[in-house]
Amino acid sequence: MAEIEALTDARAARHHSRQTAKTAFKAMNRNFVIKYPRGKGVIAYVYDDICMGCIHCSDNCPENIRPDHEDAIVMVDQTSYLPELRLETRKARIVVETCIGCAKCAVICPVEAIVMMPRPDWEVVDNAPAALGPEDGEG
């Protein structure tokens, strides 16, 4: 019985966290959202040297929340070695096949480690993704 109550409390806390993030995304980041192109022609890119492994991106990715879909952002353990020092960290990785280009991860990232980049055969025009035509692309 105590385990069920703990699970219910954890779900309620996670739901509250998501609602808080959604409110922050809509209210506080309205101007910040404008700087990132969004849509099927763009994909998120993570700068490993900046990512601190906080999982905000993973928690707020709409593809990660849906139980019937594969995750678009996964957290990967990473180990670095320096003389007499071993560092273990987590880094975000974008799954190219499932990223929908919504830019929520880029907006919610507290250290701006995620940017939106055009997919192959796409470009960004006036902050919106646009497919390259046959005359614009290679070939």
ZADREN-797587 format. One line per field, with one value per residue: residue number from 0; residue in one letter; x, z, y of N, C-alpha, C, CB in turn. Coordinates in Angstrom, 2 decimals, m for minus. Last residue first. Glycine has a CB too. Layout:
nr c(NUM|...)
rest c(A|...)
n_px c(X|...)
n_pz c(Z|...)
n_py c(Y|...)
ca_px c(X|...)
ca_pz c(Z|...)
ca_py c(Y|...)
c_px c(X|...)
c_pz c(Z|...)
c_py c(Y|...)
cb_px c(X|...)
cb_pz c(Z|...)
cb_py c(Y|...)
END
This chain:
nr c(138|137|136|135|134|133|132|131|130|129|128|127|126|125|124|123|122|121|120|119|118|117|116|115|114|113|112|111|110|109|108|107|106|105|104|103|102|101|100|99|98|97|96|95|94|93|92|91|90|89|88|87|86|85|84|83|82|81|80|79|78|77|76|75|74|73|72|71|70|69|68|67|66|65|64|63|62|61|60|59|58|57|56|55|54|53|52|51|50|49|48|47|46|45|44|43|42|41|40|39|38|37|36|35|34|33|32|31|30|29|28|27|26|25|24|23|22|21|20|19|18|17|16|15|14|13|12|11|10|9|8|7|6|5|4|3|2|1|0)
rest c(G|E|G|D|E|P|G|L|A|A|P|A|N|D|V|V|E|W|D|P|R|P|M|M|V|I|A|E|V|P|C|I|V|A|C|K|A|C|G|I|C|T|E|V|V|I|R|A|K|R|T|E|L|R|L|E|P|L|Y|S|T|Q|D|V|M|V|I|A|D|E|H|D|P|R|I|N|E|P|C|N|D|S|C|H|I|C|G|M|C|I|D|D|Y|V|Y|A|I|V|G|K|G|R|P|Y|K|I|V|F|N|R|N|M|A|K|F|A|T|K|A|T|Q|R|S|H|H|R|A|A|R|A|D|T|L|A|E|I|E|A|M)
n_px c(22.63|21.44|18.92|17.61|16.16|14.45|14.32|14.45|11.89|12.37|11.60|12.03|13.48|13.79|14.62|16.76|16.48|17.02|18.69|18.98|17.47|18.85|18.83|18.62|20.53|21.40|22.49|21.60|21.23|18.62|16.31|13.89|14.46|15.30|13.00|11.16|11.38|10.22|11.21|10.82|12.88|13.23|15.66|17.58|17.64|20.11|21.25|22.78|24.90|26.40|29.68|32.54|35.99|38.91|42.34|45.02|44.52|41.13|38.45|34.92|31.98|28.49|25.24|22.65|19.26|17.51|14.79|12.72|11.57|8.80|5.38|3.45|3.66|4.96|7.21|8.98|7.72|7.92|10.28|10.77|12.70|14.82|15.50|16.24|18.55|21.14|23.66|24.91|26.36|28.76|29.92|27.85|25.19|22.73|20.11|16.95|15.99|13.57|11.31|9.07|9.68|11.21|14.01|14.36|13.61|11.10|11.51|11.99|9.51|8.40|9.17|7.19|4.86|5.45|7.35|6.03|3.98|5.51|6.69|4.40|3.63|5.82|5.55|3.09|3.84|5.68|3.95|2.27|4.10|4.81|2.36|2.03|4.21|3.46|1.12|2.25|3.82|1.94|0.82)
n_pz c(m57.65|m54.66|m54.80|m56.40|m58.29|m56.64|m53.47|m50.04|m47.81|m44.98|m41.69|m40.78|m40.66|m43.37|m43.99|m43.80|m45.79|m46.67|m47.25|m43.84|m41.56|m39.82|m36.21|m33.08|m30.17|m26.80|m24.70|m22.91|m20.29|m19.98|m22.46|m23.56|m26.28|m27.13|m26.66|m28.41|m31.16|m32.88|m34.50|m33.99|m33.94|m34.89|m36.25|m34.47|m31.25|m29.52|m26.24|m23.42|m21.07|m17.92|m16.74|m14.96|m15.15|m13.47|m13.23|m13.91|m16.81|m17.70|m19.43|m19.31|m20.17|m20.23|m20.83|m22.39|m22.85|m25.83|m27.56|m28.61|m28.00|m29.83|m28.66|m26.78|m24.74|m24.97|m24.03|m26.12|m27.81|m26.43|m23.92|m21.28|m20.42|m22.13|m21.19|m18.55|m17.90|m17.45|m18.75|m19.75|m22.80|m23.88|m25.33|m27.02|m28.27|m30.17|m32.28|m33.79|m37.08|m39.58|m41.04|m39.43|m36.94|m36.21|m35.33|m32.59|m31.73|m30.56|m27.97|m26.59|m26.27|m24.50|m22.06|m20.12|m21.27|m22.33|m20.54|m18.11|m18.56|m18.86|m16.33|m14.81|m15.89|m15.13|m12.33|m12.01|m12.88|m10.86|m8.65|m9.39|m9.45|m6.72|m5.54|m6.64|m5.44|m2.76|m2.80|m3.47|m1.21|0.78|0.00)
n_py c(18.19|19.76|22.38|24.21|22.81|21.31|23.13|22.46|23.46|25.46|26.61|30.04|32.40|33.07|29.81|27.17|24.18|20.74|18.65|17.64|20.08|22.88|22.89|24.39|23.53|23.23|24.53|26.56|25.92|25.01|24.27|25.01|25.43|22.93|21.39|22.51|22.20|20.37|18.26|15.62|12.80|10.20|10.02|11.10|11.56|13.30|13.03|14.55|12.93|12.63|11.61|11.13|11.33|10.74|11.44|11.14|12.92|12.09|10.71|10.42|8.81|9.10|7.89|9.65|10.03|10.88|12.04|10.69|7.36|6.00|5.94|5.48|7.36|10.56|11.84|11.99|13.80|16.21|16.78|17.24|15.43|16.08|18.64|18.17|16.68|17.63|17.55|19.74|20.73|21.72|19.72|18.84|20.38|18.82|19.77|19.00|19.91|20.88|20.37|20.30|22.92|26.10|28.16|30.31|32.82|32.60|31.77|34.08|35.22|33.24|32.23|32.64|31.18|28.61|27.55|27.80|25.95|23.63|23.45|22.97|20.51|18.94|19.06|17.79|15.23|14.61|14.56|12.45|10.34|10.31|9.65|7.08|5.81|5.99|4.44|1.98|1.52|1.25|m1.19)
ca_px c(22.17|22.51|19.68|18.41|17.15|15.43|13.76|15.18|12.53|11.86|12.20|11.10|13.29|12.96|14.38|15.92|17.18|16.18|17.75|19.50|17.74|18.07|19.57|17.86|20.14|20.66|23.33|21.58|22.57|19.06|17.69|13.91|13.94|16.20|14.25|10.93|12.27|9.34|11.62|9.79|12.79|12.00|14.46|17.22|17.38|18.90|21.45|21.58|24.71|25.31|28.59|31.36|34.75|37.89|40.97|44.61|45.53|42.23|39.63|36.11|33.12|29.74|26.36|23.71|20.40|17.95|15.98|13.48|12.07|10.17|6.43|3.42|4.10|3.98|6.06|9.34|7.87|6.60|10.11|9.81|11.43|14.18|15.10|15.08|17.36|20.09|22.95|25.25|25.32|27.92|30.77|28.30|26.62|23.24|21.52|17.74|16.26|14.70|12.56|9.63|8.94|10.54|13.07|14.57|14.94|11.19|11.06|13.10|10.47|7.72|10.06|8.48|4.85|4.53|7.60|7.25|3.65|4.65|7.54|5.22|2.73|5.52|6.77|3.23|2.80|6.14|5.08|1.71|3.39|5.83|3.00|1.05|4.13|4.70|1.04|1.27|4.47|2.84|0.00)
ca_pz c(m58.64|m55.45|m54.19|m55.28|m58.79|m57.48|m54.73|m51.22|m48.59|m46.36|m42.57|m41.00|m39.43|m42.49|m44.65|m42.98|m45.36|m46.15|m48.28|m45.21|m42.00|m40.93|m37.47|m34.16|m31.22|m27.93|m25.33|m24.36|m20.67|m19.16|m22.02|m22.13|m25.46|m27.27|m25.97|m26.97|m30.50|m32.19|m34.74|m34.81|m33.61|m34.15|m36.87|m35.71|m32.16|m30.32|m27.64|m24.24|m22.15|m18.82|m16.96|m15.48|m15.07|m14.30|m13.02|m12.52|m15.93|m17.67|m18.62|m19.84|m19.28|m20.92|m19.90|m22.55|m22.04|m24.85|m26.82|m29.55|m27.53|m29.35|m29.57|m27.98|m24.48|m25.56|m23.13|m24.97|m28.27|m26.61|m25.31|m21.94|m19.70|m22.22|m22.59|m18.83|m18.41|m16.46|m18.39|m18.37|m22.13|m23.07|m24.39|m25.89|m28.10|m28.82|m32.21|m32.66|m36.08|m38.69|m41.77|m39.87|m37.98|m35.80|m36.33|m33.08|m32.31|m31.89|m28.95|m26.81|m27.16|m25.73|m23.19|m19.97|m20.74|m23.01|m21.99|m18.35|m18.28|m19.96|m17.51|m14.54|m16.01|m16.55|m12.97|m11.60|m13.60|m12.25|m8.68|m9.18|m10.68|m7.74|m5.22|m6.93|m6.90|m3.20|m2.45|m4.38|m2.52|0.84|0.00)
ca_py c(17.24|19.18|21.27|24.69|23.75|20.61|22.65|22.91|22.40|25.40|25.62|28.92|31.63|33.89|31.09|28.04|25.37|21.81|19.07|17.61|18.71|22.34|22.93|23.76|24.46|22.65|23.51|26.75|26.37|26.15|24.01|24.68|26.53|24.08|21.07|22.63|23.17|21.31|19.63|16.28|14.22|10.51|9.45|11.80|10.45|13.41|12.64|14.34|13.89|12.25|12.57|10.45|12.09|10.10|11.91|10.91|12.34|13.04|10.46|11.10|8.83|9.38|8.04|8.67|10.45|9.88|12.45|11.52|8.63|5.90|6.39|4.64|5.98|9.65|11.72|11.17|12.41|15.60|16.38|18.11|15.49|14.77|18.43|19.04|15.99|17.92|16.32|19.36|19.95|22.61|20.44|18.01|20.64|19.05|19.38|19.50|18.89|21.13|20.56|19.03|22.22|24.86|27.66|28.95|32.68|33.19|30.78|33.17|35.88|33.62|32.05|33.30|32.54|29.51|27.53|28.57|27.34|24.07|23.65|24.15|21.66|19.15|19.55|19.19|15.96|14.71|15.50|13.79|10.74|10.57|10.92|8.13|5.91|6.63|5.86|2.58|1.63|2.41|0.00)
c_px c(21.86|21.91|20.77|19.34|18.07|16.51|14.83|14.53|13.25|12.63|11.54|11.78|12.25|12.53|13.41|15.85|16.22|17.07|16.73|18.38|18.38|18.45|18.67|18.60|19.37|20.26|22.66|22.54|22.71|20.44|18.23|15.32|14.12|15.76|15.21|12.21|12.02|10.10|10.80|10.10|11.79|11.86|13.17|15.89|16.78|18.79|20.12|22.00|23.45|25.18|27.51|30.23|33.62|36.58|40.03|43.19|45.05|43.31|40.64|37.27|34.30|30.86|27.64|24.81|21.42|19.14|16.30|14.76|12.85|10.65|7.81|4.50|4.17|4.44|5.05|8.17|8.26|6.68|8.75|9.61|10.36|12.81|14.32|14.58|16.12|18.76|21.81|24.46|25.77|26.89|29.99|29.10|27.08|24.75|22.04|19.17|17.12|14.82|13.77|10.95|9.68|9.84|12.46|13.55|15.21|12.56|11.26|12.76|11.63|8.70|9.45|9.34|6.22|4.68|6.72|7.55|4.86|4.29|6.72|6.09|3.50|4.62|6.54|4.46|2.90|5.13|5.58|2.81|2.82|5.19|4.04|1.63|3.16|4.70|2.28|1.14|3.53|3.52|0.87)
c_pz c(m59.94|m56.54|m55.10|m54.71|m57.69|m58.01|m55.55|m52.46|m49.78|m47.11|m43.95|m41.94|m39.56|m41.25|m43.78|m43.67|m44.51|m45.85|m47.79|m46.21|m43.39|m41.21|m38.59|m35.47|m32.28|m28.89|m26.55|m25.09|m22.18|m19.55|m21.24|m21.59|m23.98|m26.37|m26.00|m26.19|m29.00|m31.44|m34.03|m35.04|m34.56|m33.75|m36.17|m36.28|m33.43|m31.23|m28.35|m25.65|m22.92|m19.86|m17.81|m15.56|m15.70|m14.08|m13.99|m12.21|m14.47|m16.78|m18.80|m18.88|m19.99|m19.89|m20.69|m21.53|m22.06|m24.09|m25.80|m28.89|m28.61|m28.97|m28.96|m29.01|m25.73|m25.40|m23.65|m24.03|m27.12|m27.09|m25.50|m23.42|m20.44|m21.56|m22.74|m20.25|m18.60|m16.74|m17.42|m17.87|m20.75|m22.25|m23.50|m24.86|m26.84|m28.87|m30.84|m32.74|m34.97|m37.67|m40.90|m40.61|m38.46|m36.98|m35.84|m34.16|m32.87|m32.53|m30.37|m27.90|m27.51|m26.72|m24.52|m21.22|m20.80|m22.56|m22.69|m19.83|m18.56|m19.79|m18.68|m15.74|m15.78|m16.76|m14.45|m12.26|m13.27|m13.10|m10.10|m9.24|m10.55|m9.05|m6.27|m6.64|m7.32|m4.71|m2.91|m4.09|m3.53|m0.50|0.00)
c_py c(17.79|18.29|20.79|23.63|24.27|21.54|21.96|22.31|23.00|24.31|25.61|27.92|30.52|33.13|31.88|29.40|26.20|23.00|20.09|17.93|18.76|20.89|22.39|23.98|23.69|23.76|22.90|25.80|26.58|26.69|25.21|24.47|26.24|25.23|22.24|22.35|23.33|22.40|20.69|17.76|14.89|11.97|9.87|11.32|11.06|12.19|12.71|13.96|13.53|13.34|11.93|11.45|11.30|10.85|11.21|11.39|12.32|12.42|11.58|10.85|9.48|9.46|8.21|8.95|9.31|10.45|11.36|12.05|9.37|7.30|6.14|5.03|5.11|8.20|10.70|10.93|11.49|14.15|15.71|17.80|16.29|14.77|17.13|18.80|16.86|17.23|16.49|18.16|19.51|21.84|21.40|18.80|19.91|19.29|19.76|18.97|19.50|19.99|20.85|19.18|20.99|24.23|26.35|28.59|31.29|32.95|31.31|32.15|34.96|34.28|32.46|33.24|33.21|30.95|28.55|28.66|28.23|25.55|24.16|24.47|22.96|20.35|19.84|19.81|17.46|15.48|15.70|14.85|12.14|11.01|11.29|9.50|7.00|6.82|6.61|4.08|2.31|2.62|1.26)
cb_px c(21.06|23.48|18.76|17.51|16.47|14.73|13.13|16.68|11.49|12.00|12.11|9.73|12.89|11.73|13.81|16.48|17.72|15.38|17.01|20.13|16.42|18.27|20.90|16.41|21.38|19.41|23.66|21.93|23.60|19.09|18.59|13.08|12.47|16.26|14.91|9.82|12.13|8.45|11.59|8.43|14.20|11.94|14.56|18.32|16.41|18.90|22.07|20.68|25.93|23.96|29.12|30.96|34.90|37.73|40.88|45.58|46.86|41.77|40.26|35.86|33.47|29.64|26.46|24.28|19.97|18.31|15.77|12.63|12.95|11.10|6.26|2.05|3.18|3.75|5.37|10.48|8.91|5.78|11.26|10.25|11.64|15.07|16.33|15.45|17.02|19.87|23.90|25.02|24.94|27.22|31.82|29.13|26.93|22.91|22.37|17.09|16.97|14.53|12.39|8.64|8.68|9.52|13.76|14.48|15.98|10.90|9.59|13.46|10.99|6.55|10.48|9.23|4.35|3.11|7.34|8.44|3.19|3.36|8.25|6.09|1.55|4.86|7.91|3.34|1.39|6.38|6.22|0.97|2.27|6.70|3.65|m0.23|3.70|5.93|0.85|m0.11|4.89|3.88|m0.94)
cb_pz c(m58.20|m54.54|m53.85|m54.19|m59.48|m58.65|m55.53|m51.12|m49.06|m47.08|m41.94|m41.61|m38.31|m43.24|m46.11|m41.53|m46.58|m44.87|m48.83|m45.52|m42.01|m42.19|m37.37|m34.24|m31.85|m27.43|m24.34|m24.69|m20.20|m17.71|m23.24|m21.88|m25.78|m28.72|m26.60|m26.52|m31.16|m31.22|m36.18|m34.14|m33.71|m32.93|m36.89|m36.75|m31.51|m31.17|m27.76|m24.25|m23.10|m18.04|m17.62|m14.60|m15.76|m13.96|m13.17|m11.59|m16.04|m17.14|m18.98|m20.03|m18.81|m21.75|m18.94|m23.99|m20.57|m25.54|m26.13|m30.05|m26.32|m30.43|m29.91|m28.63|m23.50|m27.05|m22.97|m24.21|m29.38|m27.59|m25.76|m21.79|m18.33|m21.58|m23.51|m18.64|m17.49|m16.39|m17.82|m17.45|m22.98|m23.96|m25.14|m26.40|m28.01|m27.90|m33.35|m31.31|m36.71|m37.96|m42.72|m40.76|m39.14|m34.68|m37.71|m31.93|m31.27|m31.82|m28.72|m25.51|m26.51|m25.43|m23.26|m18.83|m19.31|m22.78|m22.56|m17.61|m16.83|m20.02|m17.89|m13.29|m15.01|m17.15|m12.80|m10.05|m13.25|m12.84|m7.77|m7.83|m10.99|m7.97|m3.84|m6.10|m7.50|m2.76|m0.94|m4.25|m3.04|1.95|1.21)
cb_py c(16.58|18.36|20.12|25.18|24.90|19.94|23.80|22.51|21.35|26.79|24.24|29.43|32.55|34.40|30.90|28.16|26.19|21.36|17.87|16.22|17.86|23.19|22.11|24.33|25.18|21.87|22.42|28.19|25.37|25.75|23.69|23.43|26.77|24.55|19.83|21.67|24.50|20.57|19.90|16.15|14.91|9.67|7.95|11.63|9.36|14.74|11.20|15.60|13.92|12.04|13.87|9.22|13.46|8.58|13.44|11.59|13.12|14.46|9.12|12.63|7.40|10.69|6.83|8.69|10.79|8.53|13.85|12.69|8.43|5.27|7.88|4.73|5.34|9.98|13.08|11.82|12.33|16.41|15.44|19.52|16.08|13.69|18.41|20.54|14.88|19.41|15.37|20.53|18.71|23.63|21.21|16.87|22.19|17.85|20.06|19.09|17.64|22.48|21.66|18.33|23.14|25.14|27.46|27.95|33.00|34.68|30.42|32.46|37.15|34.57|30.62|32.70|32.54|29.06|26.12|27.94|27.51|23.21|22.34|23.94|21.54|17.90|18.53|19.30|15.41|13.30|15.00|13.87|9.74|9.31|10.85|7.91|4.56|5.80|6.02|1.88|0.24|2.22|0.00)
END
